[in-house]
Amino acid sequence: MSSPGIVLANARVHGVDGAVDVVVRDGRIAAIGAGAGDAGAGAVQERVDLGGRHVIPGLWDNHVHMNQWALSSQRLELGAAASALEVAQAVAERLRDEPGARGTFVGYGFRDGLWPDAPSRQLLDAVAPDRPVVLVSGDLHSCWLNSSALALYGHGDSESGLLREEACFAVVRSIDTVDDETMDAWVSAAAHRAAARGVVGVVDLEMTWNLDVWHRRMSRGFDALRVEFGVYPQHLQRAIDLGLRSGEVLGGTGGLLTVGPFKVITDGSLNTRTAYCFDPYPGFDGEGEGVRGLLTVPPDELVSLMRAAWHAGLTPAVHAIGDHANRLALDAFEKIGCRGSIEHAQLLGLSDLARFAELGVVASVQPEHAMDDRDVAEVYWAGRTDRAFALRGLVEAGATIALGSDAPVAPLDPWTTMAAAVERDRGGRAPWHPEQAIDARTALAASARGRSTIAVGEVADLAVTDRDPLAVNPSSLRETEIAATMLEGRFTYSAL
């Protein structure tokens, strides 16, 4: 027997003329049309007047790190610092506010690619001689420690105090020792903030074993978002032994938890100068390790890992940022004959654009990174930025793109993401390579699992906006207000 349902009255829907009723019943869209809410006259229905607001598909963030996003709000924010000295001064000021505090002090968000001075353990030692200090970079691929922290986390021989890639990841895992109850509360708060921005689902690529974590959260009542969780190489055999397959909806979670992709990180990042490129980085001499970035997974190993995952039913998602790393990732997809995604795809060879479509590989991209990285890219990828964050190039080549934030690297806010993709601007600067901008409809579809409008029969994962996102000036997208968010026919957020 069907439930009475909800009528979203006086709504605007793309592709339908005039004000309409959107009828939601049993978690799905039952009808769309003028007077559609009057059809079930005998049924007791909740009727919500939207006042002419727009109903769009619920939004997804296709690349997040939920624990890191939740933790970032609890840490000293360092993204605005323009030098190592400014960071040290900010740390000193915060430590003065915490007299007698013990344990590791953590900051987040520094970007040192264009700093006039270099991070050093001595600089942090001068402001924190006794308390361990760990500062995590904005791209998560490096961290800066003082001597106390270096000794504590097993890197006492580091001269600079700056750790990159796997050494950094190990330290980050060590400092994320918040108890389950506290972490779950912070994640829940972050999820409700996301729902208030129209988000109905996330792909969580936190670098841990996420199955048990999300089962626990959902068994305790978490129901704000759908979650697809990733599996990393260190957990691949465990996932295979459990028979996990990408796309499988897991029981006991209210249908909200799904097995996501198999994630492999093959290179570093631009700001850390570890993205693996064909050309050397300026300022690096010779042909030694690191001149062109770092390839963290050799091609043969990448193919072996991807093949094992694919044959077990897990779809590969390969982190590749530099153009050489992307070429090698595409080669691996071609060799195996499997589908999947490349996460980031920031710098691409022109000949590789069409390969995404030919191989059925999704470009999972984070447009706000282009706004964060435009200046550092002009220095370290000089002469190549016409093919950096090449969103339109990918779309015109026939590739499927999926938009995300990589939160906490950028905010978990799809309107920020879409604005960067459409406008290629932030803060009133001239658009950066506007020839690589995409239109609003493409951006919305890439944030809503391929949909730019809603239709009868679809699951009622919906967002209600104050304006038409396909018609507003791109500069207004970041300020889009959400009136309500609905997940399978129930409100996860409402300001109506």
ZAKE-283375 format. One line per 8 residues: number of its first residue (from 0); their letters; for each residue x, z, y of C-alpha. Coordinates in steps of 0.05 Angstrom, whole numbers, plus 5000, padded with zeros to 4 digits. Example, Ala and Ser with C-alpha at 12.3 -4.5 7.8 and 13.67 -1.06 7.14 Angstrom:
REM ZAKE-283375
0 = AS = 5246 5156 4910 ~ 5273 5143 4979
***
This chain:
REM ZAKE-283375
0 = MSSPGIVL = 5000 5000 5000 ~ 5029 4979 5067 ~ 5041 5029 5123 ~ 5001 5026 5188 ~ 5062 5000 5226 ~ 5083 4997 5298 ~ 5062 4947 5351 ~ 5114 4930 5404
8 = ANARVHGV = 5066 4904 5456 ~ 5078 4862 5518 ~ 5146 4839 5492 ~ 5188 4778 5507 ~ 5218 4740 5449 ~ 5263 4679 5453 ~ 5229 4617 5427 ~ 5159 4645 5440
16 = DGAVDVVV = 5122 4632 5505 ~ 5094 4688 5546 ~ 5084 4762 5529 ~ 5072 4776 5456 ~ 5062 4832 5407 ~ 5116 4845 5355 ~ 5084 4878 5295 ~ 5130 4919 5250
24 = RDGRIAAI = 5105 4942 5182 ~ 5142 4968 5121 ~ 5208 4959 5157 ~ 5198 4885 5170 ~ 5171 4841 5225 ~ 5100 4826 5203 ~ 5076 4784 5261 ~ 5097 4757 5329
32 = GAGAGDAG = 5046 4730 5378 ~ 4996 4742 5433 ~ 4945 4792 5406 ~ 4981 4799 5340 ~ 4976 4874 5346 ~ 4900 4870 5345 ~ 4897 4836 5277 ~ 4897 4901 5237
40 = AGAVQERV = 4839 4931 5274 ~ 4823 4980 5219 ~ 4894 5006 5214 ~ 4919 5065 5254 ~ 4979 5038 5290 ~ 5030 5065 5339 ~ 5028 5020 5399 ~ 5089 5019 5446
48 = DLGGRHVI = 5083 4979 5511 ~ 5150 4946 5527 ~ 5128 4925 5596 ~ 5156 4855 5589 ~ 5223 4876 5561 ~ 5261 4831 5513 ~ 5265 4842 5438 ~ 5329 4817 5406
56 = PGLWDNHV = 5362 4825 5338 ~ 5397 4892 5328 ~ 5472 4887 5342 ~ 5532 4897 5296 ~ 5603 4916 5311 ~ 5642 4879 5257 ~ 5707 4918 5263 ~ 5711 4992 5279
64 = HMNQWALS = 5750 5054 5258 ~ 5696 5106 5262 ~ 5739 5168 5253 ~ 5790 5144 5304 ~ 5734 5125 5353 ~ 5704 5195 5346 ~ 5772 5228 5353 ~ 5792 5188 5414
72 = SQRLELGA = 5738 5223 5455 ~ 5771 5290 5438 ~ 5842 5269 5458 ~ 5880 5261 5523 ~ 5865 5190 5548 ~ 5928 5154 5569 ~ 5904 5082 5578 ~ 5913 5082 5654
80 = AASALEVA = 5986 5104 5652 ~ 6033 5052 5682 ~ 6098 5082 5657 ~ 6128 5129 5606 ~ 6140 5178 5663 ~ 6066 5178 5681 ~ 6049 5193 5609 ~ 6097 5252 5607
88 = QAVAERLR = 6068 5279 5671 ~ 5997 5273 5644 ~ 6018 5311 5581 ~ 6052 5365 5623 ~ 5990 5374 5665 ~ 5944 5380 5604 ~ 5992 5429 5570 ~ 5990 5473 5632
96 = DEPGARGT = 5915 5477 5622 ~ 5925 5501 5550 ~ 5972 5560 5555 ~ 5987 5592 5488 ~ 5956 5535 5448 ~ 5989 5517 5383 ~ 5986 5460 5334 ~ 6000 5387 5348
104 = FVGYGFRD = 5978 5361 5416 ~ 5950 5291 5411 ~ 5941 5237 5464 ~ 5914 5167 5456 ~ 5914 5099 5488 ~ 5982 5086 5520 ~ 6003 5013 5526 ~ 6078 5006 5539
112 = GLWPDAPS = 6086 4930 5536 ~ 6096 4923 5611 ~ 6123 4991 5629 ~ 6186 4993 5674 ~ 6214 5050 5631 ~ 6217 5062 5556 ~ 6186 5119 5517 ~ 6237 5170 5492
120 = RQLLDAVA = 6235 5234 5453 ~ 6276 5267 5509 ~ 6222 5252 5561 ~ 6169 5287 5520 ~ 6217 5343 5501 ~ 6226 5358 5575 ~ 6151 5374 5583 ~ 6138 5401 5513
128 = PDRPVVLV = 6201 5432 5485 ~ 6166 5474 5432 ~ 6097 5446 5416 ~ 6092 5382 5374 ~ 6066 5323 5413 ~ 6040 5258 5382 ~ 6016 5202 5428 ~ 5980 5144 5394
136 = SGDLHSCW = 5984 5075 5426 ~ 5921 5038 5447 ~ 5930 4987 5392 ~ 5941 5042 5338 ~ 6005 5007 5315 ~ 6056 5054 5346 ~ 6060 5127 5364 ~ 6108 5167 5408
144 = LNSSALAL = 6132 5236 5386 ~ 6174 5291 5415 ~ 6229 5325 5374 ~ 6183 5380 5348 ~ 6133 5329 5321 ~ 6187 5284 5293 ~ 6215 5342 5253 ~ 6145 5364 5231
152 = YGHGDSES = 6124 5295 5206 ~ 6190 5276 5173 ~ 6222 5230 5224 ~ 6275 5275 5254 ~ 6326 5218 5252 ~ 6286 5175 5301 ~ 6327 5167 5365 ~ 6272 5139 5409
160 = GLLREEAC = 6214 5179 5382 ~ 6173 5114 5378 ~ 6147 5099 5308 ~ 6115 5032 5290 ~ 6069 5005 5236 ~ 6069 5043 5169 ~ 6110 5101 5197 ~ 6059 5107 5253
168 = FAVVRSID = 6000 5101 5206 ~ 6027 5158 5163 ~ 6033 5204 5223 ~ 5963 5185 5247 ~ 5935 5202 5179 ~ 5971 5269 5182 ~ 5942 5289 5250 ~ 5871 5271 5230
176 = TVDDETMD = 5861 5338 5195 ~ 5796 5358 5227 ~ 5750 5394 5179 ~ 5693 5353 5149 ~ 5637 5388 5186 ~ 5669 5377 5254 ~ 5689 5305 5241 ~ 5620 5289 5215
184 = AWVSAAAH = 5589 5318 5278 ~ 5635 5277 5322 ~ 5621 5213 5282 ~ 5546 5227 5286 ~ 5550 5234 5361 ~ 5589 5169 5366 ~ 5538 5134 5322 ~ 5481 5157 5366
192 = RAAARGVV = 5518 5132 5428 ~ 5525 5065 5392 ~ 5451 5063 5376 ~ 5437 5074 5449 ~ 5473 5008 5462 ~ 5430 4970 5412 ~ 5477 4977 5352 ~ 5446 4979 5283
200 = GVVDLEMT = 5508 4971 5240 ~ 5583 4974 5237 ~ 5638 4951 5191 ~ 5681 5013 5184 ~ 5754 4996 5170 ~ 5780 5067 5174 ~ 5845 5070 5134 ~ 5821 5120 5083
208 = WNLDVWHR = 5776 5124 5021 ~ 5710 5118 5056 ~ 5660 5117 4998 ~ 5658 5192 4989 ~ 5661 5205 5064 ~ 5599 5163 5079 ~ 5561 5187 5018 ~ 5571 5258 5044
216 = RMSRGFDA = 5548 5241 5114 ~ 5486 5204 5091 ~ 5468 5258 5040 ~ 5469 5307 5099 ~ 5422 5264 5141 ~ 5464 5212 5177 ~ 5416 5154 5189 ~ 5435 5125 5257
224 = LRVEFGVY = 5470 5062 5232 ~ 5481 5017 5173 ~ 5553 5022 5149 ~ 5596 4973 5110 ~ 5660 5008 5090 ~ 5727 4974 5077 ~ 5775 4985 5020 ~ 5851 4983 5030
232 = PQHLQRAI = 5906 4964 4981 ~ 5923 5036 4964 ~ 5852 5044 4940 ~ 5840 4976 4909 ~ 5848 4997 4836 ~ 5802 5056 4848 ~ 5749 5010 4876 ~ 5757 4962 4818
240 = DLGLRSGE = 5751 5018 4767 ~ 5686 5039 4800 ~ 5660 4968 4798 ~ 5650 4964 4873 ~ 5632 4895 4899 ~ 5626 4872 4971 ~ 5554 4868 4993 ~ 5530 4920 4942
248 = VLGGTGGL = 5481 4970 4973 ~ 5496 5038 4946 ~ 5442 5086 4921 ~ 5429 5154 4950 ~ 5442 5130 5021 ~ 5373 5105 5042 ~ 5399 5034 5036 ~ 5447 5045 5094
256 = LTVGPFKV = 5514 5044 5058 ~ 5543 4978 5033 ~ 5610 4961 5003 ~ 5648 4921 5054 ~ 5712 4879 5050 ~ 5781 4889 5021 ~ 5826 4899 5082 ~ 5900 4879 5083
264 = ITDGSLNT = 5944 4888 5144 ~ 5997 4832 5144 ~ 6029 4841 5213 ~ 6029 4886 5273 ~ 6002 4878 5344 ~ 6019 4845 5410 ~ 6030 4908 5451 ~ 6076 4937 5398
272 = RTAYCFDP = 6111 4869 5394 ~ 6102 4868 5319 ~ 6051 4811 5314 ~ 6085 4760 5269 ~ 6098 4696 5308 ~ 6135 4630 5300 ~ 6171 4641 5366 ~ 6216 4699 5383
280 = YPGFDGEG = 6195 4754 5431 ~ 6230 4752 5499 ~ 6286 4802 5503 ~ 6301 4802 5429 ~ 6369 4772 5411 ~ 6391 4736 5348 ~ 6351 4726 5285 ~ 6346 4796 5258
288 = EGVRGLLT = 6285 4836 5236 ~ 6232 4843 5289 ~ 6254 4784 5332 ~ 6190 4748 5315 ~ 6150 4809 5299 ~ 6140 4841 5231 ~ 6109 4811 5169 ~ 6086 4874 5131
296 = VPPDELVS = 6060 4840 5069 ~ 6100 4781 5041 ~ 6060 4718 5022 ~ 6066 4726 4947 ~ 6043 4798 4950 ~ 5986 4779 4996 ~ 5962 4726 4948 ~ 5966 4774 4890
304 = LMRAAWHA = 5927 4828 4926 ~ 5873 4780 4951 ~ 5865 4748 4883 ~ 5857 4815 4848 ~ 5805 4836 4899 ~ 5767 4770 4898 ~ 5763 4767 4822 ~ 5736 4839 4823
312 = GLTPAVHA = 5682 4820 4873 ~ 5714 4846 4936 ~ 5717 4798 4995 ~ 5785 4797 5030 ~ 5791 4813 5104 ~ 5862 4799 5127 ~ 5891 4829 5191 ~ 5932 4775 5225
320 = IGDHANRL = 5949 4773 5299 ~ 6010 4728 5308 ~ 6005 4653 5296 ~ 6053 4655 5237 ~ 6014 4713 5205 ~ 5950 4674 5214 ~ 5980 4611 5182 ~ 6003 4651 5122
328 = ALDAFEKI = 5935 4684 5115 ~ 5899 4617 5116 ~ 5949 4591 5065 ~ 5932 4649 5020 ~ 5857 4636 5026 ~ 5869 4563 5009 ~ 5913 4579 4950 ~ 5863 4627 4919
336 = GCRGSIEH = 5802 4586 4938 ~ 5764 4646 4962 ~ 5725 4662 5025 ~ 5731 4722 5071 ~ 5754 4737 5142 ~ 5815 4741 5185 ~ 5812 4802 5228 ~ 5835 4791 5300
344 = AQLLGLSD = 5861 4718 5295 ~ 5891 4728 5365 ~ 5944 4674 5368 ~ 5931 4610 5329 ~ 5967 4544 5318 ~ 5923 4487 5342 ~ 5925 4455 5274 ~ 5897 4519 5243
352 = LARFAELG = 5832 4522 5283 ~ 5795 4474 5238 ~ 5822 4508 5175 ~ 5776 4568 5187 ~ 5716 4523 5178 ~ 5746 4481 5122 ~ 5763 4544 5082 ~ 5700 4583 5098
360 = VVASVQPE = 5741 4638 5131 ~ 5706 4678 5185 ~ 5745 4693 5249 ~ 5729 4766 5262 ~ 5751 4773 5334 ~ 5751 4825 5389 ~ 5743 4791 5457 ~ 5755 4853 5499
368 = HAMDDRDV = 5826 4853 5472 ~ 5838 4790 5513 ~ 5821 4829 5576 ~ 5867 4886 5556 ~ 5924 4840 5534 ~ 5922 4782 5584 ~ 5981 4806 5624 ~ 6025 4827 5566
376 = AEVYWAGR = 6007 4761 5531 ~ 6033 4722 5590 ~ 6100 4757 5582 ~ 6109 4759 5506 ~ 6069 4696 5488 ~ 6089 4657 5549 ~ 6070 4584 5545 ~ 6023 4596 5486
384 = TDRAFALR = 5964 4634 5517 ~ 5921 4571 5517 ~ 5913 4584 5442 ~ 5907 4660 5447 ~ 5837 4689 5434 ~ 5815 4617 5425 ~ 5741 4631 5416 ~ 5713 4565 5440
392 = GLVEAGAT = 5767 4528 5402 ~ 5745 4562 5338 ~ 5671 4549 5350 ~ 5682 4476 5368 ~ 5723 4468 5305 ~ 5663 4491 5265 ~ 5687 4561 5248 ~ 5641 4621 5243
400 = IALGSDAP = 5661 4678 5289 ~ 5640 4751 5285 ~ 5649 4797 5344 ~ 5673 4868 5344 ~ 5711 4920 5384 ~ 5765 4949 5338 ~ 5743 5016 5368 ~ 5779 5057 5391
408 = VAPLDPWT = 5824 5000 5415 ~ 5764 4976 5456 ~ 5697 5011 5466 ~ 5644 5008 5412 ~ 5596 4972 5458 ~ 5574 4901 5439 ~ 5555 4887 5511 ~ 5627 4898 5532
416 = TMAAAVER = 5648 4853 5475 ~ 5599 4797 5491 ~ 5615 4799 5566 ~ 5689 4789 5551 ~ 5673 4731 5505 ~ 5627 4696 5555 ~ 5661 4713 5621 ~ 5735 4720 5601
424 = DRGGRAPW = 5740 4768 5660 ~ 5737 4842 5676 ~ 5742 4879 5741 ~ 5734 4819 5786 ~ 5797 4782 5767 ~ 5798 4707 5758 ~ 5774 4688 5687 ~ 5832 4683 5639
432 = HPEQAIDA = 5833 4616 5604 ~ 5759 4604 5618 ~ 5762 4541 5574 ~ 5761 4589 5515 ~ 5696 4624 5536 ~ 5635 4617 5492 ~ 5562 4615 5513 ~ 5516 4675 5511
440 = RTALAASA = 5475 4650 5452 ~ 5537 4642 5409 ~ 5562 4710 5430 ~ 5496 4743 5413 ~ 5492 4709 5345 ~ 5563 4731 5331 ~ 5542 4802 5346 ~ 5478 4800 5306
448 = RGRSTIAV = 5496 4771 5239 ~ 5482 4700 5260 ~ 5416 4711 5296 ~ 5401 4700 5369 ~ 5326 4714 5364 ~ 5278 4747 5316 ~ 5229 4719 5265 ~ 5171 4741 5221
456 = GEVADLAV = 5194 4767 5154 ~ 5261 4793 5177 ~ 5282 4866 5170 ~ 5262 4902 5234 ~ 5332 4918 5259 ~ 5318 4907 5332 ~ 5340 4923 5403 ~ 5298 4924 5466
464 = TDRDPLAV = 5334 4903 5529 ~ 5318 4906 5603 ~ 5338 4833 5613 ~ 5345 4768 5576 ~ 5417 4767 5551 ~ 5414 4692 5544 ~ 5396 4680 5616 ~ 5431 4732 5658
472 = NPSSLRET = 5495 4720 5697 ~ 5553 4736 5649 ~ 5580 4788 5698 ~ 5516 4828 5686 ~ 5522 4832 5611 ~ 5564 4895 5612 ~ 5509 4932 5650 ~ 5453 4912 5603
480 = EIAATMLE = 5407 4971 5592 ~ 5377 4987 5524 ~ 5307 5014 5523 ~ 5302 5023 5448 ~ 5337 5009 5382 ~ 5301 5003 5316 ~ 5330 5006 5246 ~ 5285 4980 5191
488 = GRFTYSAL = 5224 4995 5232 ~ 5241 5065 5257 ~ 5270 5083 5325 ~ 5342 5107 5325 ~ 5341 5108 5401 ~ 5285 5104 5452 ~ 5281 5112 5527 ~ 5210 5082 5530
***
